[in-house]
């Protein structure tokens, strides 16, 4: 028989990041949380939690977290149709769905859909943000239940649904364009013009450069891992960068930003990969996400 108080303690520490916050959520002392986990680790002969700031799960710990998430979702769904099964404490419990998405989707179309589903079903969201080419890593590790990703092929145990494509435009302020590209956009001018790159995993600028001039070009780089900060820096004339068309459409219309080469875009196909679970909560979230994406992203019927 599983020792569910200990399993819940493991999941709480991973979710909250510390023994102290987990103890507060579970309404017990930090020493009680530590004892439950220690006894469970001794029983199964494996370390479950890497103590640190924050605490992180081992592979065995992730397996326990996945099990606890599924049990919690099944229990909540059963209480919804049989309220007499849960006491007052059970009715106050809230399920947390760990989800991964890319920052640009979060800043444009994703958040309203996720919040709407959470309000309707009463679950909590644990959103992690990663580059769209790497959000699937959390699914493979069992850290999240679903993700917005560029990976089309289903991860084992998951279903993959095309969402559409997020279009990016190479933009800069009119002043920046006049200063660095008065002679046109070419390999020589690009090599002199500072570019803005979201993070070390971001390849959009390099893809656009290859399309623009036919080969790679090294350019001075500002590193800025903030979607809205990225737009502000573009407006401030610090550099050129790949901004989501959904986010800067009005700025382009007003002339506050201009395209380096009008019409030369990079379209990034996105997919929703979700664990293949019998869960009304996850189904509700998936339905809301797909609906919002189809209404906002470029859609050809094949996700491209």
C-alpha distance (Angstrom), angle and dihedral (degrees) to the residues before:
residue distance angle dihedral
X1 . . .
X2 3.79 . .
X3 3.79 117.7 .
X4 3.78 95.8 -129.7
X5 3.83 97.3 -178.0
X6 3.80 87.5 59.8
X7 3.81 93.1 44.0
X8 3.80 90.5 50.3
X9 3.81 89.4 49.7
X10 3.81 90.9 55.3
X11 3.81 92.0 48.9
X12 3.81 92.1 46.7
X13 3.81 93.7 52.0
X14 3.81 91.3 49.1
X15 3.80 92.7 46.7
X16 3.81 96.0 44.4
X17 3.80 97.2 36.1
X18 3.81 97.2 -131.3
X19 3.79 142.5 53.8
X20 3.80 91.1 -121.7
X21 3.81 95.5 55.9
X22 3.79 91.2 42.1
X23 3.81 89.6 53.1
X24 3.80 90.2 52.8
X25 3.81 91.6 51.4
X26 3.82 92.6 46.6
X27 3.82 92.4 43.0
X28 3.81 93.2 -126.7
X29 3.81 133.7 105.0
X30 3.82 123.1 -83.3
X31 3.80 88.9 -117.7
X32 3.81 89.6 56.1
X33 3.81 90.3 51.5
X34 3.81 90.0 49.2
X35 3.79 92.6 48.0
X36 3.80 93.7 50.0
X37 3.78 92.1 51.0
X38 3.80 94.0 42.9
X39 3.81 92.4 52.0
X40 3.80 90.8 47.8
X41 3.81 91.1 49.3
X42 3.80 90.1 50.3
X43 3.79 91.4 48.5
X44 3.82 96.1 51.9
X45 3.81 95.1 32.7
X46 3.80 96.9 -126.3
X47 3.79 138.3 101.6
X48 3.80 110.6 -113.0
X49 3.80 103.1 179.0
X50 3.80 128.9 42.4
X51 3.79 102.4 -146.0
X52 3.78 112.0 -132.9
X53 3.80 145.2 98.9
X54 2.96 96.3 -42.0
X55 3.80 108.0 14.5
X56 3.81 112.1 -127.4
X57 3.81 132.7 -164.5
X58 3.77 127.0 -112.9
X59 3.79 118.3 -134.8
X60 3.81 89.0 -89.3
X61 3.80 89.4 48.6
X62 3.81 91.1 52.4
X63 3.81 89.9 53.3
X64 3.80 90.0 53.9
X65 3.82 91.1 48.3
X66 3.80 91.0 52.3
X67 3.79 90.4 51.3
X68 3.80 92.9 48.0
X69 3.83 91.5 49.5
X70 3.80 91.5 53.4
X71 3.79 93.6 46.1
X72 3.80 91.5 48.6
X73 3.81 93.0 50.2
X74 3.80 92.4 48.1
X75 3.80 91.3 49.0
X76 3.79 93.1 50.0
X77 3.78 92.1 49.3
X78 3.81 90.9 49.4
X79 3.81 91.5 49.9
X80 3.79 89.3 52.1
X81 3.83 90.4 63.4
X82 3.83 96.6 29.9
X83 3.84 107.1 35.4
X84 3.82 91.6 170.4
X85 3.81 89.9 71.1
X86 3.81 93.6 69.2
X87 3.76 128.1 61.9
X88 3.78 124.8 -146.7
X89 3.81 92.4 -79.8
X90 3.80 91.9 50.7
X91 3.79 92.6 49.6
X92 3.80 90.2 54.2
X93 3.80 93.4 52.8
X94 3.80 116.7 108.3
X95 3.79 127.4 -153.8
X96 3.81 117.4 -132.8
X97 3.80 118.5 -148.4
X98 3.84 113.1 -158.3
X99 3.82 109.1 -145.9
X100 3.82 133.3 174.4
X101 3.79 125.8 -149.0
X102 3.77 139.1 158.8
X103 3.80 119.5 -99.8
X104 3.81 95.9 -116.4
X105 3.81 93.1 53.4
X106 3.79 89.2 47.7
X107 3.82 90.2 52.5
X108 3.80 95.4 47.4
X109 3.82 122.6 25.0
X110 3.82 110.9 -10.7
X111 3.79 106.8 68.0
X112 3.81 99.8 61.1
X113 3.81 90.6 51.4
X114 3.80 93.6 48.7
X115 3.81 93.3 45.7
X116 3.80 91.8 48.8
X117 3.80 92.4 53.3
X118 3.82 91.6 45.6
X119 3.81 91.7 52.3
X120 3.80 93.3 47.9
X121 3.80 95.6 47.9
X122 3.82 99.4 30.8
X123 3.81 97.5 -126.1
X124 3.79 127.4 137.0
X125 3.81 124.7 -120.3
X126 3.79 125.7 -132.7
X127 3.82 102.1 -170.5
X128 3.78 121.3 -170.5
X129 3.80 119.7 -170.6
X130 3.79 122.9 -144.5
X131 3.79 138.2 149.5
X132 3.82 109.6 -73.1
X133 3.81 90.4 -116.7
X134 3.80 90.7 57.5
X135 3.83 107.4 36.9
X136 3.81 89.4 94.6
X137 3.81 89.0 67.7
X138 3.81 89.6 76.3
X139 3.81 90.0 54.0
X140 3.79 92.5 51.1
X141 3.80 90.6 50.2
X142 3.78 93.0 46.8
X143 3.81 92.1 -118.0
X144 3.82 95.4 123.2
X145 3.79 135.9 30.8
X146 3.80 96.4 -142.5
X147 3.79 140.5 5.8
X148 3.78 144.2 -168.1
X149 3.79 101.9 -126.3
X150 3.80 144.8 157.1
X151 3.80 89.3 -128.1
X152 3.80 109.3 108.2
X153 3.82 99.7 179.9
X154 3.82 109.1 85.3
X155 3.77 115.8 -109.0
X156 3.83 109.8 -126.6
X157 3.80 108.2 -80.3
X158 3.81 93.4 17.7
X159 3.80 137.9 97.7
X160 3.81 119.0 -135.8
X161 3.81 120.6 -146.9
X162 3.82 123.3 -176.5
X163 3.81 113.0 -122.4
X164 3.80 102.6 -178.4
X165 3.79 132.4 -104.0
X166 3.79 129.3 -59.8
X167 3.81 108.4 -141.0
X168 3.79 121.0 -141.9
X169 3.80 126.0 -163.4
X170 3.82 126.3 -160.7
X171 3.80 102.0 -122.6
X172 3.79 141.8 171.6
X173 3.78 138.9 162.3
X174 3.83 116.8 -80.5
X175 3.81 89.2 -114.4
X176 3.80 92.0 53.2
X177 3.79 91.3 48.5
X178 3.81 91.5 51.4
X179 3.80 92.4 46.8
X180 3.79 99.3 48.9
X181 3.81 106.3 19.2
X182 3.79 104.6 38.3
X183 3.83 87.0 121.0
X184 3.79 92.7 47.1
X185 3.78 135.4 -93.9
X186 3.79 109.5 -62.0
X187 3.80 139.4 131.7
X188 3.80 92.8 -83.0
X189 3.82 96.4 50.4
X190 3.80 93.0 41.5
X191 3.81 90.1 54.2
X192 3.82 89.1 58.5
X193 3.80 100.4 41.1
X194 3.84 117.9 87.8
X195 3.78 112.4 -121.4
X196 3.81 129.0 -156.4
X197 3.81 117.2 -130.0
X198 3.80 122.9 -173.0
X199 3.80 96.5 -145.0
X200 3.78 146.3 -35.4
X201 3.82 91.4 -77.6
X202 3.81 94.3 49.8
X203 3.82 112.2 109.0
X204 3.82 101.7 165.0
X205 3.82 95.7 102.4
X206 3.79 91.6 50.4
X207 3.82 91.6 48.5
X208 3.80 90.2 51.8
X209 3.82 93.2 47.8
X210 3.81 90.9 52.6
X211 3.79 89.9 51.6
X212 3.80 92.0 46.6
X213 3.83 99.9 48.8
X214 3.80 104.5 9.9
X215 3.81 98.4 -113.0
X216 3.79 143.7 47.6
X217 3.79 119.9 -73.2
X218 3.81 125.4 -168.6
X219 3.80 111.7 -135.2
X220 3.83 136.1 176.3
X221 3.79 108.0 -88.3
X222 3.79 138.4 -147.6
X223 3.84 111.6 -163.2
X224 3.79 111.5 -146.1
X225 3.86 120.4 163.3
X226 3.82 96.9 -168.7
X227 3.79 124.9 94.5
X228 3.81 96.5 -153.5
X229 3.80 92.0 36.8
X230 3.79 87.1 52.8
X231 3.80 90.2 58.1
X232 3.82 92.1 46.8
X233 3.80 92.1 51.5
X234 3.81 89.7 49.1
X235 3.81 90.3 51.6
X236 3.80 90.0 47.2
X237 3.80 91.7 58.7
X238 3.81 97.4 -117.5
X239 3.79 94.9 128.1
X240 3.78 149.4 -35.8
X241 3.79 122.6 -90.3
X242 3.78 148.7 160.9
X243 3.79 108.4 -87.4
X244 3.83 124.7 -177.2
X245 3.80 109.0 -103.9
X246 3.82 88.8 -136.8
X247 3.79 89.6 60.6
X248 3.81 101.9 42.3
X249 3.79 103.1 31.1
X250 3.81 93.7 108.2
X251 3.82 91.5 45.1
X252 3.79 90.0 54.3
X253 3.80 91.0 48.4
X254 3.82 90.8 52.1
X255 3.79 92.9 45.5
X256 3.82 94.3 -119.0
X257 3.80 86.0 123.0
X258 3.79 128.2 25.3
X259 3.79 133.2 -165.0
X260 3.79 118.0 -108.3
X261 3.81 89.5 -140.9
X262 3.82 111.0 11.6
X263 3.78 112.3 -125.0
X264 3.81 96.9 10.3
X265 3.82 101.7 121.2
X266 3.79 139.5 160.6
X267 3.81 114.4 -133.4
X268 3.80 115.4 -159.3
X269 3.84 115.0 -159.2
X270 3.80 111.8 -140.2
X271 3.80 130.8 -160.0
X272 3.79 134.7 -167.8
X273 3.78 111.1 -133.3
X274 3.80 115.4 -172.2
X275 3.78 134.1 174.8
X276 3.80 113.1 -96.6
X277 3.81 95.7 -115.5
X278 3.78 133.3 145.1
X279 3.79 92.9 -120.7
X280 3.78 128.0 137.6
X281 3.82 89.4 -162.3
X282 3.79 94.9 56.1
X283 3.81 90.8 40.9
X284 3.81 90.0 54.0
X285 3.79 91.6 50.5
X286 3.81 92.7 45.7
X287 3.79 92.2 50.5
X288 3.81 92.2 50.0
X289 3.81 93.0 47.3
X290 3.81 94.7 49.0
X291 3.82 92.0 46.6
X292 3.82 92.7 50.2
X293 3.79 92.9 45.9
X294 3.80 93.7 50.4
X295 3.82 88.9 51.3
X296 3.81 94.6 49.8
X297 3.80 110.9 27.1
X298 3.79 129.8 68.3
X299 3.76 106.4 -87.0
X300 3.79 128.7 -167.4
X301 3.80 97.7 162.1
X302 3.80 93.4 -98.2
X303 3.78 102.5 64.0
X304 3.79 92.0 -105.9
